[in-house]
Amino acid sequence: MARKPRDFNAELQAFMDKAKKVKSQKTVQLGELVQVVGADAMSMEAIAGALLAAIEQSKKTPEAVARWTERGHAFFQAGGRRGKKQTPGDTDEGTPGHNGTAPAPDRAAQ
C-alpha cells in the first residue's frame, strides 16, 4: 500500500499562518499588559527607556529578573489591577499588606 505524498507547501503555509497568529496574540497581550499596569499613561519614549534600562540592568544583575518575576507574579495573583482610584489615606507604598508587594529597589527609574 503506497503512502499518500505530503504536501510540504501546505504544511509550511499552515506553520507560517500559526506563527503569524501567535505573534499577533503576543502583541495584543503586551498592549494589554501596558494598560493593566498603568503604563499607558506614559509616553512611548518613557516606556521604551524603562524597558531598555530593565534590559541593561538584567544583564548587570541577573538576580534582578528573579525579583521582578516575583513582583509580577504577586501582581497577577492579587488581581493585576493598577489603575484603581485611591481612597483618602490609602497609599500605594508597597508595604506588606498592600497586595503583598514591595517596591523593588532595582526598578528602572532613571
C-alpha positions as CSV (number, residue, x, y, z in Angstrom):
1,M,0.0,0.0,0.0
2,A,1.5,3.3,-1.1
3,R,1.7,6.3,1.3
4,K,0.0,9.5,0.4
5,P,2.6,12.1,-0.6
6,R,3.0,15.0,1.9
7,D,2.1,18.5,0.7
8,F,5.1,20.4,2.1
9,N,3.9,23.7,0.8
10,A,0.5,23.4,2.6
11,E,2.3,22.3,5.8
12,L,4.7,25.2,5.5
13,Q,1.9,27.7,4.9
14,A,0.0,26.3,7.9
15,F,3.0,26.8,10.1
16,M,3.6,30.3,8.8
17,D,-0.1,31.2,9.5
18,K,0.2,29.8,13.0
19,A,3.4,31.7,13.7
20,K,1.7,34.9,12.5
21,K,-1.3,34.3,14.7
22,V,1.0,33.6,17.8
23,K,2.9,36.8,17.1
24,S,-0.3,38.8,16.8
25,Q,-1.6,37.4,20.1
26,K,1.7,38.2,21.8
27,T,1.5,41.8,20.5
28,V,-2.1,42.1,21.8
29,Q,-1.1,40.7,25.2
30,L,1.8,43.1,25.5
31,G,-0.5,46.0,24.8
32,E,-3.0,44.7,27.4
33,L,-0.1,44.4,29.9
34,V,0.9,48.0,29.3
35,Q,-2.7,49.1,30.1
36,V,-3.1,46.8,33.1
37,V,0.0,48.1,34.9
38,G,-1.0,51.7,34.1
39,A,2.0,52.3,31.8
40,D,-0.3,53.5,29.0
41,A,-0.3,56.9,30.8
42,M,3.4,57.2,30.0
43,S,4.9,58.3,26.7
44,M,6.2,55.7,24.3
45,E,9.6,57.1,24.8
46,A,9.4,56.7,28.5
47,I,8.2,53.2,28.2
48,A,10.9,52.3,25.8
49,G,13.5,53.9,28.1
50,A,12.3,52.0,31.1
51,L,12.4,48.7,29.1
52,L,15.9,49.5,27.8
53,A,17.0,50.2,31.4
54,A,15.5,47.0,32.6
55,I,17.3,45.0,29.9
56,E,20.6,46.7,30.8
57,Q,20.1,46.0,34.5
58,S,19.1,42.4,33.9
59,K,22.5,41.9,32.2
60,K,24.4,43.5,35.0
61,T,22.4,41.9,37.9
62,P,20.6,38.8,36.7
63,E,19.1,38.3,40.2
64,A,17.0,41.4,39.4
65,V,15.0,39.4,37.0
66,A,14.1,36.9,39.7
67,R,12.9,39.8,41.9
68,W,10.9,41.3,39.0
69,T,9.4,37.9,38.3
70,E,8.3,37.5,42.0
71,R,6.8,41.0,41.9
72,G,4.9,40.3,38.7
73,H,3.6,37.0,40.0
74,A,2.3,38.8,43.1
75,F,0.8,41.5,41.0
76,F,-1.2,39.0,38.9
77,Q,-2.1,36.9,42.0
78,A,-3.6,40.0,43.5
79,G,-5.8,40.5,40.5
80,G,-3.5,42.5,38.4
81,R,-5.2,45.9,38.6
82,R,-3.1,49.1,38.9
83,G,-5.3,51.9,37.6
84,K,-7.7,51.9,40.7
85,K,-8.6,55.2,42.3
86,Q,-7.2,55.5,45.8
87,T,-9.3,56.5,48.7
88,P,-8.0,59.1,51.1
89,G,-5.5,57.6,53.4
90,D,-4.8,54.7,51.1
91,T,-1.3,54.8,49.8
92,D,0.5,52.7,47.3
93,E,3.7,52.4,49.2
94,G,4.1,48.7,48.5
95,T,4.0,47.9,52.2
96,P,3.2,44.3,53.2
97,G,-0.5,44.0,53.3
98,H,-0.9,46.1,50.2
99,N,-1.2,43.3,47.7
100,G,1.9,41.7,49.2
101,T,4.3,43.6,47.0
102,A,7.1,45.9,48.0
103,P,8.8,48.3,45.6
104,A,11.8,46.8,44.0
105,P,14.9,48.9,44.8
106,D,16.2,47.9,41.4
107,R,13.3,49.4,39.5
108,A,14.5,51.4,36.4
109,A,13.6,54.9,37.5
110,Q,16.3,56.6,35.5
